[in-house]
Amino acid sequence: MTKFSVIDNRPEDAKEGRFEIHLDGQTAFAEYRLLESGILFPHTVVPPAFEGKGVGSALVRHALGVAREKGMKVIPVCTFFASYIAKHPEFHDLVHPDYRKALGI
């Protein structure tokens, strides 16, 4: 499995940001918003040249690791996040209770 360097691009004290992977002058990213109820992931973008190479999965794994480390519940509005979580039971416990039924967990 290829390791990618993920950075958290969020201005200090901001409630929203992006986890990013920079490759060959392009940026893959997963947007997030910090809420009282958890961390919401609305959108993920992977440039076409990097699709199918594990870049999106690396973003999701990193983001979920941060959520676990900080004790945040995950609100996976992004279909890529939702699909990834549904397929990986080790992350089911992170999903906000209000979103579990939608993921079938």
OpenMM code with the backbone's topology and positions (N, CA, C; nanometers):
from openmm import Vec3, app, unit

residues = "MET THR LYS PHE SER VAL ILE ASP ASN ARG PRO GLU ASP ALA LYS GLU GLY ARG PHE GLU ILE HIS LEU ASP GLY GLN THR ALA PHE ALA GLU TYR ARG LEU LEU GLU SER GLY ILE LEU PHE PRO HIS THR VAL VAL PRO PRO ALA PHE GLU GLY LYS GLY VAL GLY SER ALA LEU VAL ARG HIS ALA LEU GLY VAL ALA ARG GLU LYS GLY MET LYS VAL ILE PRO VAL CYS THR PHE PHE ALA SER TYR ILE ALA LYS HIS PRO GLU PHE HIS ASP LEU VAL HIS PRO ASP TYR ARG LYS ALA LEU GLY ILE".split()
positions = [
    Vec3(0.0843, -0.1177, 0.0000),
    Vec3(0.0000, 0.0000, 0.0000),
    Vec3(0.0891, 0.1245, 0.0000),
    Vec3(0.0639, 0.2148, -0.0917),
    Vec3(0.1420, 0.3373, -0.1025),
    Vec3(0.1067, 0.4324, 0.0115),
    Vec3(0.2091, 0.4950, 0.0669),
    Vec3(0.1870, 0.5948, 0.1718),
    Vec3(0.1888, 0.7322, 0.1077),
    Vec3(0.0905, 0.8119, 0.1440),
    Vec3(0.0820, 0.9488, 0.0952),
    Vec3(0.0923, 1.0431, 0.2137),
    Vec3(0.1523, 1.1567, 0.1931),
    Vec3(0.1627, 1.2579, 0.2972),
    Vec3(0.0366, 1.3441, 0.2939),
    Vec3(-0.0378, 1.3427, 0.4040),
    Vec3(-0.1627, 1.4184, 0.4136),
    Vec3(-0.1398, 1.5386, 0.5041),
    Vec3(-0.1829, 1.6551, 0.4573),
    Vec3(-0.1730, 1.7752, 0.5402),
    Vec3(-0.3126, 1.8251, 0.5743),
    Vec3(-0.3240, 1.8896, 0.6890),
    Vec3(-0.4489, 1.9516, 0.7321),
    Vec3(-0.4385, 2.0999, 0.6981),
    Vec3(-0.5117, 2.1409, 0.5968),
    Vec3(-0.5103, 2.2797, 0.5526),
    Vec3(-0.6319, 2.3496, 0.6118),
    Vec3(-0.6120, 2.4060, 0.7318),
    Vec3(-0.7199, 2.4765, 0.8001),
    Vec3(-0.6604, 2.5970, 0.8707),
    Vec3(-0.7117, 2.7159, 0.8365),
    Vec3(-0.6639, 2.8353, 0.9077),
    Vec3(-0.6891, 2.8219, 1.0579),
    Vec3(-0.6011, 2.8801, 1.1361),
    Vec3(-0.6136, 2.8734, 1.2816),
    Vec3(-0.7507, 2.9217, 1.3257),
    Vec3(-0.8123, 2.8481, 1.4161),
    Vec3(-0.9437, 2.8781, 1.4743),
    Vec3(-1.0590, 2.8707, 1.3750),
    Vec3(-1.0359, 2.8275, 1.2513),
    Vec3(-1.1441, 2.8121, 1.1532),
    Vec3(-1.2209, 2.6838, 1.1835),
    Vec3(-1.3453, 2.6797, 1.1442),
    Vec3(-1.4300, 2.5626, 1.1653),
    Vec3(-1.4365, 2.4727, 1.0427),
    Vec3(-1.3689, 2.5129, 0.9345),
    Vec3(-1.3655, 2.4270, 0.8170),
    Vec3(-1.2274, 2.4260, 0.7552),
    Vec3(-1.2005, 2.3174, 0.6853),
    Vec3(-1.0698, 2.3024, 0.6229),
    Vec3(-1.0716, 2.1864, 0.5261),
    Vec3(-0.9508, 2.1430, 0.4882),
    Vec3(-0.9370, 2.0316, 0.3953),
    Vec3(-0.8162, 1.9487, 0.4348),
    Vec3(-0.8314, 1.8174, 0.4250),
    Vec3(-0.7164, 1.7286, 0.4295),
    Vec3(-0.6707, 1.7178, 0.2849),
    Vec3(-0.5411, 1.7350, 0.2615),
    Vec3(-0.4900, 1.7411, 0.1251),
    Vec3(-0.3715, 1.6483, 0.1031),
    Vec3(-0.3636, 1.5989, -0.0203),
    Vec3(-0.2467, 1.5260, -0.0689),
    Vec3(-0.2048, 1.5968, -0.1968),
    Vec3(-0.0787, 1.6394, -0.2014),
    Vec3(-0.0252, 1.7085, -0.3185),
    Vec3(0.0615, 1.6112, -0.3983),
    Vec3(0.0295, 1.5969, -0.5278),
    Vec3(0.1015, 1.5046, -0.6161),
    Vec3(0.1210, 1.5689, -0.7526),
    Vec3(0.2436, 1.5759, -0.7958),
    Vec3(0.2735, 1.6238, -0.9313),
    Vec3(0.2010, 1.7532, -0.9660),
    Vec3(0.1999, 1.8481, -0.8737),
    Vec3(0.1380, 1.9777, -0.8982),
    Vec3(-0.0132, 1.9793, -0.8892),
    Vec3(-0.0731, 1.8679, -0.8498),
    Vec3(-0.2188, 1.8609, -0.8340),
    Vec3(-0.2519, 1.8305, -0.6887),
    Vec3(-0.3763, 1.8616, -0.6500),
    Vec3(-0.4184, 1.8416, -0.5118),
    Vec3(-0.5451, 1.7576, -0.5046),
    Vec3(-0.5379, 1.6512, -0.4269),
    Vec3(-0.6563, 1.5737, -0.3900),
    Vec3(-0.6953, 1.6226, -0.2514),
    Vec3(-0.8256, 1.6320, -0.2243),
    Vec3(-0.8649, 1.6838, -0.0937),
    Vec3(-0.9978, 1.6282, -0.0453),
    Vec3(-1.0135, 1.6320, 0.0856),
    Vec3(-1.1385, 1.5976, 0.1529),
    Vec3(-1.1750, 1.7175, 0.2401),
    Vec3(-1.2836, 1.7841, 0.2050),
    Vec3(-1.3293, 1.8989, 0.2832),
    Vec3(-1.3921, 1.8504, 0.4138),
    Vec3(-1.3823, 1.9325, 0.5167),
    Vec3(-1.4491, 1.9006, 0.6424),
    Vec3(-1.4978, 2.0275, 0.7120),
    Vec3(-1.5955, 2.0063, 0.7992),
    Vec3(-1.6482, 2.1137, 0.8829),
    Vec3(-1.6575, 2.0615, 1.0258),
    Vec3(-1.6057, 2.1393, 1.1186),
    Vec3(-1.6139, 2.1031, 1.2592),
    Vec3(-1.7453, 2.1564, 1.3152),
    Vec3(-1.8250, 2.0658, 1.3708),
    Vec3(-1.9554, 2.1004, 1.4279),
    Vec3(-1.9574, 2.0616, 1.5748),
    Vec3(-2.0561, 2.1113, 1.6463),
    Vec3(-2.0726, 2.0710, 1.7871),
    Vec3(-2.0944, 1.9201, 1.7973),
    Vec3(-2.1643, 1.8634, 1.6973),
    Vec3(-2.2000, 1.7220, 1.7017),
    Vec3(-2.0935, 1.6291, 1.6428),
    Vec3(-1.9890, 1.6851, 1.5830),
    Vec3(-1.8849, 1.6005, 1.5253),
    Vec3(-1.8138, 1.6689, 1.4101),
    Vec3(-1.7613, 1.5886, 1.3196),
    Vec3(-1.6916, 1.6397, 1.2019),
    Vec3(-1.7660, 1.5922, 1.0772),
    Vec3(-1.8047, 1.6865, 0.9949),
    Vec3(-1.8822, 1.6592, 0.8751),
    Vec3(-1.7896, 1.6603, 0.7544),
    Vec3(-1.8019, 1.5570, 0.6711),
    Vec3(-1.7237, 1.5467, 0.5483),
    Vec3(-1.8189, 1.5601, 0.4301),
    Vec3(-1.8233, 1.6803, 0.3664),
    Vec3(-1.9193, 1.7026, 0.2582),
    Vec3(-1.8709, 1.6670, 0.1182),
    Vec3(-1.7384, 1.6664, 0.0958),
    Vec3(-1.6931, 1.6560, -0.0423),
    Vec3(-1.5478, 1.6087, -0.0483),
    Vec3(-1.5202, 1.5198, -0.1420),
    Vec3(-1.3838, 1.4709, -0.1655),
    Vec3(-1.3546, 1.4799, -0.3154),
    Vec3(-1.2353, 1.5251, -0.3486),
    Vec3(-1.1949, 1.5370, -0.4885),
    Vec3(-1.0583, 1.4717, -0.5075),
    Vec3(-1.0503, 1.3837, -0.6062),
    Vec3(-0.9235, 1.3231, -0.6459),
    Vec3(-0.9078, 1.3505, -0.7953),
    Vec3(-0.7979, 1.4165, -0.8353),
    Vec3(-0.7766, 1.4422, -0.9779),
    Vec3(-0.7801, 1.3112, -1.0574),
    Vec3(-0.8375, 1.3145, -1.1776),
    Vec3(-0.8499, 1.1926, -1.2589),
    Vec3(-0.7192, 1.1142, -1.2752),
    Vec3(-0.6073, 1.1818, -1.2838),
    Vec3(-0.4789, 1.1127, -1.3017),
    Vec3(-0.4437, 1.0226, -1.1832),
    Vec3(-0.5065, 1.0452, -1.0676),
    Vec3(-0.4731, 0.9684, -0.9473),
    Vec3(-0.5854, 0.8771, -0.9000),
    Vec3(-0.6949, 0.8720, -0.9759),
    Vec3(-0.8044, 0.7825, -0.9392),
    Vec3(-0.7581, 0.6371, -0.9474),
    Vec3(-0.8051, 0.5568, -0.8537),
    Vec3(-0.7702, 0.4155, -0.8527),
    Vec3(-0.6323, 0.3833, -0.7985),
    Vec3(-0.5646, 0.4822, -0.7422),
    Vec3(-0.4292, 0.4604, -0.6898),
    Vec3(-0.4227, 0.4675, -0.5368),
    Vec3(-0.5398, 0.4718, -0.4732),
    Vec3(-0.5432, 0.4729, -0.3271),
    Vec3(-0.5361, 0.6100, -0.2636),
    Vec3(-0.5387, 0.7154, -0.3442),
    Vec3(-0.5281, 0.8514, -0.2904),
    Vec3(-0.6524, 0.8864, -0.2084),
    Vec3(-0.7711, 0.8607, -0.2634),
    Vec3(-0.8948, 0.8896, -0.1908),
    Vec3(-0.9039, 0.8104, -0.0618),
    Vec3(-0.8688, 0.6835, -0.0682),
    Vec3(-0.8710, 0.5992, 0.0523),
    Vec3(-0.7737, 0.6506, 0.1574),
    Vec3(-0.6576, 0.6979, 0.1135),
    Vec3(-0.5597, 0.7529, 0.2080),
    Vec3(-0.6160, 0.8771, 0.2768),
    Vec3(-0.6857, 0.9605, 0.2023),
    Vec3(-0.7483, 1.0797, 0.2624),
    Vec3(-0.8507, 1.0388, 0.3673),
    Vec3(-0.9362, 0.9433, 0.3326),
    Vec3(-1.0412, 0.8993, 0.4256),
    Vec3(-0.9797, 0.8367, 0.5504),
    Vec3(-0.8840, 0.7459, 0.5324),
    Vec3(-0.8207, 0.6816, 0.6488),
    Vec3(-0.7567, 0.7847, 0.7411),
    Vec3(-0.6880, 0.8813, 0.6829),
    Vec3(-0.6245, 0.9853, 0.7636),
    Vec3(-0.7302, 1.0659, 0.8397),
    Vec3(-0.8332, 1.1089, 0.7686),
    Vec3(-0.9392, 1.1895, 0.8300),
    Vec3(-1.0078, 1.1131, 0.9429),
    Vec3(-1.0344, 0.9852, 0.9220),
    Vec3(-1.0992, 0.9050, 1.0258),
    Vec3(-1.0056, 0.8827, 1.1438),
    Vec3(-0.8778, 0.8710, 1.1172),
    Vec3(-0.7799, 0.8603, 1.2261),
    Vec3(-0.7774, 0.9853, 1.3113),
    Vec3(-0.7856, 1.1007, 1.2474),
    Vec3(-0.7907, 1.2271, 1.3215),
    Vec3(-0.9177, 1.2331, 1.4049),
    Vec3(-1.0304, 1.1944, 1.3453),
    Vec3(-1.1570, 1.1947, 1.4193),
    Vec3(-1.1482, 1.1039, 1.5421),
    Vec3(-1.0912, 0.9854, 1.5247),
    Vec3(-1.0779, 0.8924, 1.6375),
    Vec3(-0.9870, 0.9515, 1.7452),
    Vec3(-0.8750, 1.0066, 1.7033),
    Vec3(-0.7784, 1.0643, 1.7965),
    Vec3(-0.8406, 1.1774, 1.8793),
    Vec3(-0.9281, 1.2558, 1.8174),
    Vec3(-0.9878, 1.3703, 1.8852),
    Vec3(-1.1231, 1.3394, 1.9473),
    Vec3(-1.1684, 1.2134, 1.9365),
    Vec3(-1.2950, 1.1733, 1.9967),
    Vec3(-1.4167, 1.2345, 1.9297),
    Vec3(-1.4091, 1.2576, 1.7990),
    Vec3(-1.5198, 1.3190, 1.7254),
    Vec3(-1.6031, 1.2131, 1.6543),
    Vec3(-1.7327, 1.2360, 1.6479),
    Vec3(-1.8209, 1.1521, 1.5683),
    Vec3(-1.8192, 1.2029, 1.4252),
    Vec3(-1.8273, 1.1119, 1.3306),
    Vec3(-1.8166, 1.1426, 1.1886),
    Vec3(-1.9546, 1.1507, 1.1238),
    Vec3(-1.9728, 1.2556, 1.0448),
    Vec3(-2.0951, 1.2743, 0.9674),
    Vec3(-2.0537, 1.2659, 0.8200),
    Vec3(-2.0683, 1.1463, 0.7595),
    Vec3(-2.0180, 1.1232, 0.6239),
    Vec3(-2.1205, 1.1584, 0.5156),
    Vec3(-2.1349, 1.2869, 0.4863),
    Vec3(-2.2278, 1.3313, 0.3825),
    Vec3(-2.1717, 1.2985, 0.2442),
    Vec3(-2.0423, 1.3074, 0.2283),
    Vec3(-1.9747, 1.2737, 0.1030),
    Vec3(-1.9976, 1.1253, 0.0720),
    Vec3(-2.0400, 1.0959, -0.0493),
    Vec3(-2.0690, 0.9570, -0.0853),
    Vec3(-1.9436, 0.8689, -0.0815),
    Vec3(-1.8280, 0.9258, -0.1133),
    Vec3(-1.7041, 0.8477, -0.1074),
    Vec3(-1.6743, 0.8081, 0.0370),
    Vec3(-1.6861, 0.9027, 0.1296),
    Vec3(-1.6654, 0.8730, 0.2720),
    Vec3(-1.7652, 0.7691, 0.3194),
    Vec3(-1.8919, 0.7888, 0.2868),
    Vec3(-1.9963, 0.6971, 0.3319),
    Vec3(-1.9710, 0.5555, 0.2806),
    Vec3(-1.9363, 0.5428, 0.1539),
    Vec3(-1.9102, 0.4126, 0.0947),
    Vec3(-1.7890, 0.3456, 0.1594),
    Vec3(-1.6832, 0.4229, 0.1815),
    Vec3(-1.5622, 0.3690, 0.2432),
    Vec3(-1.5931, 0.3170, 0.3844),
    Vec3(-1.6617, 0.3970, 0.4612),
    Vec3(-1.6939, 0.3576, 0.5993),
    Vec3(-1.7822, 0.2340, 0.6010),
    Vec3(-1.8829, 0.2294, 0.5126),
    Vec3(-1.9736, 0.1145, 0.5090),
    Vec3(-1.8974, -0.0156, 0.4835),
    Vec3(-1.7889, -0.0083, 0.4059),
    Vec3(-1.7104, -0.1269, 0.3723),
    Vec3(-1.6028, -0.1614, 0.4751),
    Vec3(-1.5817, -0.0738, 0.5736),
    Vec3(-1.4747, -0.0938, 0.6713),
    Vec3(-1.5305, -0.0878, 0.8137),
    Vec3(-1.5689, -0.2042, 0.8674),
    Vec3(-1.6308, -0.2097, 1.0002),
    Vec3(-1.5467, -0.1494, 1.1128),
    Vec3(-1.4145, -0.1432, 1.0929),
    Vec3(-1.3291, -0.0872, 1.1982),
    Vec3(-1.3558, 0.0615, 1.2215),
    Vec3(-1.4315, 0.1250, 1.1315),
    Vec3(-1.4642, 0.2667, 1.1472),
    Vec3(-1.6104, 0.2913, 1.1822),
    Vec3(-1.6914, 0.1869, 1.1886),
    Vec3(-1.8343, 0.2044, 1.2153),
    Vec3(-1.8618, 0.2768, 1.3458),
    Vec3(-1.7788, 0.2525, 1.4456),
    Vec3(-1.8009, 0.3157, 1.5762),
    Vec3(-1.7856, 0.4675, 1.5723),
    Vec3(-1.7204, 0.5192, 1.4697),
    Vec3(-1.6991, 0.6637, 1.4589),
    Vec3(-1.8197, 0.7380, 1.4032),
    Vec3(-1.9088, 0.6663, 1.3358),
    Vec3(-2.0209, 0.7311, 1.2687),
    Vec3(-2.1207, 0.7852, 1.3709),
    Vec3(-2.1608, 0.9086, 1.3489),
    Vec3(-2.2605, 0.9734, 1.4343),
    Vec3(-2.3865, 0.8863, 1.4342),
    Vec3(-2.4487, 0.8654, 1.5505),
    Vec3(-2.5663, 0.7773, 1.5582),
    Vec3(-2.6776, 0.8131, 1.4592),
    Vec3(-2.6953, 0.9399, 1.4298),
    Vec3(-2.8015, 0.9818, 1.3377),
    Vec3(-2.7748, 0.9401, 1.1931),
    Vec3(-2.6540, 0.8969, 1.1613),
    Vec3(-2.6170, 0.8608, 1.0242),
    Vec3(-2.5923, 0.7120, 1.0043),
    Vec3(-2.5979, 0.6365, 1.1108),
    Vec3(-2.5697, 0.4922, 1.1008),
    Vec3(-2.6697, 0.4182, 1.0137),
    Vec3(-2.7971, 0.4479, 1.0301),
    Vec3(-2.9007, 0.3774, 0.9539),
    Vec3(-2.8802, 0.3999, 0.8034),
    Vec3(-2.8467, 0.5221, 0.7650),
    Vec3(-2.8256, 0.5541, 0.6228),
    Vec3(-2.7115, 0.4705, 0.5640),
    Vec3(-2.6145, 0.4343, 0.6466),
    Vec3(-2.5010, 0.3535, 0.6001),
    Vec3(-2.5257, 0.2045, 0.6152),
    Vec3(-2.6382, 0.1704, 0.6743),
    Vec3(-2.6692, 0.0285, 0.6950),
    Vec3(-2.5871, -0.0362, 0.8040),
    Vec3(-2.5474, 0.0447, 0.9023),
    Vec3(-2.4680, -0.0112, 1.0134),
    Vec3(-2.5382, 0.0106, 1.1467),
] * unit.nanometer
topology = app.Topology()
chain = topology.addChain("A")
for resn in residues:
    res = topology.addResidue(resn, chain)
    for name in ("N", "CA", "C"):
        topology.addAtom(name, app.Element.getBySymbol(name[0]), res)
